[in-house]
Amino acid sequence: MKKAVFYHAGCQVCVSAETMVTQAIDRQQYDLEIVHFAKKPDRVGEAETAGVKSVPALVLEGQVFHVNFGASMGDVKASL
């Protein structure tokens, strides 16, 4: 199964995007993991290494898709 990771910071934009992604993604093809940075701050470095520049962001098979704009990764790190 292919890996999908959705990173977000809990803002309104992120929560709305999380709802849309979880409803739209085909769970038969993708193992979807939701990473909320307030709950898992240790995952910020992982997201940056993957190429995430802002949240919300979806990483599918190593490719980053930035969804709308909620916060930059700099803002995320400053808030933790």
C-alpha positions as CSV (number, residue, x, y, z in Angstrom):
1,M,0.0,0.0,0.0
2,K,1.2,3.5,-0.8
3,K,1.9,6.0,2.0
4,A,0.2,9.4,2.4
5,V,0.9,11.8,5.2
6,F,-1.2,14.9,5.9
7,Y,0.6,17.5,8.1
8,H,-1.2,20.3,9.8
9,A,-1.1,22.8,12.7
10,G,-4.7,22.7,13.8
11,C,-5.8,26.1,12.4
12,Q,-9.2,26.4,10.8
13,V,-7.7,26.1,7.2
14,C,-5.9,23.0,8.3
15,V,-8.9,21.3,9.9
16,S,-11.1,22.0,6.9
17,A,-8.4,20.6,4.6
18,E,-8.0,17.5,6.8
19,T,-11.7,16.8,6.6
20,M,-11.6,17.1,2.8
21,V,-8.5,14.9,2.4
22,T,-9.8,12.2,4.7
23,Q,-13.0,12.0,2.7
24,A,-11.4,12.2,-0.7
25,I,-8.4,9.9,-0.5
26,D,-8.8,6.3,-1.6
27,R,-8.0,4.2,1.5
28,Q,-7.7,1.1,-0.8
29,Q,-4.6,2.7,-2.4
30,Y,-3.2,4.9,0.4
31,D,-2.3,4.3,4.0
32,L,-3.2,7.8,5.3
33,E,-1.6,9.2,8.4
34,I,-2.7,12.5,9.9
35,V,0.1,14.5,11.8
36,H,-1.1,17.4,13.9
37,F,2.0,19.3,15.1
38,A,0.5,20.4,18.4
39,K,0.1,16.7,19.3
40,K,3.3,15.5,17.6
41,P,5.8,18.4,17.6
42,D,8.7,15.9,17.1
43,R,7.4,15.3,13.6
44,V,8.2,18.9,12.3
45,G,11.7,18.0,11.2
46,E,10.4,15.0,9.3
47,A,7.9,17.2,7.4
48,E,10.6,19.8,6.6
49,T,12.9,17.0,5.3
50,A,10.1,15.8,3.1
51,G,9.8,19.3,1.6
52,V,6.9,20.7,3.5
53,K,7.1,24.5,3.4
54,S,3.7,25.4,4.8
55,V,0.7,23.6,6.2
56,P,-1.7,22.1,5.5
57,A,0.3,19.8,3.3
58,L,-0.2,16.3,1.9
59,V,2.8,14.1,1.1
60,L,1.9,11.3,-1.4
61,E,4.7,8.8,-2.2
62,G,7.3,11.4,-1.3
63,Q,5.7,14.3,-3.3
64,V,4.5,17.3,-1.4
65,F,1.2,19.0,-2.2
66,H,0.6,22.3,-0.4
67,V,-3.1,22.7,0.3
68,N,-4.2,26.4,0.6
69,F,-2.1,28.3,3.2
70,G,-2.6,28.1,6.9
71,A,0.9,28.7,8.3
72,S,4.5,28.6,7.2
73,M,6.7,26.0,8.9
74,G,8.5,28.9,10.6
75,D,5.2,30.0,12.2
76,V,4.5,26.4,13.2
77,K,7.9,26.0,14.9
78,A,7.5,29.4,16.7
79,S,4.1,28.3,18.1
80,L,5.4,25.0,19.6
